[in-house]
Amino acid sequence: MPLDPVIDRLFASMVASGRPALSASSPGAARALTAASRPALGAGPALHEVRDVTVPTRSGSIVARLYRPAAQVAGLGVYLHGGGWVVGELDDYDAMARTLAARSRCALLLPAYRLAPEYPFPAGLEDTEDAIAWAAGRIEELAGASVPFLVGGDSAGANLAAVALHSLAGRLPVAGQLLIYPVTDADFTRDSYRNCSQGMQLTREDMQWFFSHYAPASLHADPRISPLRQEVRASLPPTVVFTAECDVLRDEGEAYADRLVAAGVTVTASHIKGLPHGFIRLHNLAPAADLALTTIAAALAKLARNASGGEE
């Protein structure tokens, strides 16, 4: 299936405008480029509560933003945003977080974990682990009631979530895991890298650039960076994995879902046709991306509902 025509036209206009590839920029310039796109991406819905909180970590503290869609919510999720461990601020994901919270009826806590190269591996991972542990001990304070506790993220954020849950498995009451086009390996020879790079907003070169800033090449195969190489714990919570058809990360995401299944983890794997990497932030611009975000929200709501003993 070809790339969604609305997004195809959007990407073509970005190329025509001279927008550089992330990998052709410095980290600072890439962050500025990402931030500059916020107005074009639109806003999210008004929620019952949106506020920043301070999360203590082993290295000091970080800020996290709480999105609570209603007085009563179905669950509380710690959500790690994408950006290749290098780019991405809370404001870049504000519209998406508001929409996902509203449609899932789950409160979301987005930690502003430290970014490379200023804070290389394992800084962001340590912040992720500490934020998850902190939130797990404050579910009623953050969500307003005792509700199922979930963890998830997209892209590099999904990588951080997956790795953190391996180290925290069995220690926290995590009821479900949501992984959206996750980074799971440092193998750039997969078919999706060869077939889904040209003309996309995330290319093979971009991913190599992200990895090079996150950690030295000698560590890229470390299971804490490439969780596909991790010995999977059967005690991991029920997991939903979403992959995108037109995404260089497609194959490794599907391979990770298969690894979880083989280890005995309950997995729902969903393949979104016609969409590229990063589609969740395009929901205001492309109907297909909006529909996909609704599907993801329904999956998150189902994880919470199943953990509460509700019906499928």
Sequence and secondary structure as in RCSB ss.txt:
>XXXX:A:sequence
MPLDPVIDRLFASMVASGRPALSASSPGAARALTAASRPALGAGPALHEVRDVTVPTRSGSIVARLYRPAAQVAG
LGVYLHGGGWVVGELDDYDAMARTLAARSRCALLLPAYRLAPEYPFPAGLEDTEDAIAWAAGRIEELAGASVPFL
VGGDSAGANLAAVALHSLAGRLPVAGQLLIYPVTDADFTRDSYRNCSQGMQLTREDMQWFFSHYAPASLHADPRI
SPLRQEVRASLPPTVVFTAECDVLRDEGEAYADRLVAAGVTVTASHIKGLPHGFIRLHNLAPAADLALTTIAAAL
AKLARNASGGEE
>XXXX:A:secstr
    HHHHHHHHHHHHTT   GGGS HHHHHHHHHHTHHHH      SEEEEEEEEETTEEEEEEEEE SSS SE
EEEEE  STTTS  GGGGHHHHHHHHHHHTEEEEEE    TTTS TTHHHHHHHHHHHHHHTTHHHHHSS   EE
EEEETHHHHHHHHHHHHHTTTS EEEEEEES      TTSHHHHHS TTSSS HHHHHHHHHHHS GGGTTSTTT
 GGGS   TTS  EEEEEEEE TTHHHHHHHHHHHHHTT  EEEEEEEEEETTGGGGTTT HHHHHHHHHHHHHH
HHHHHHHTT   
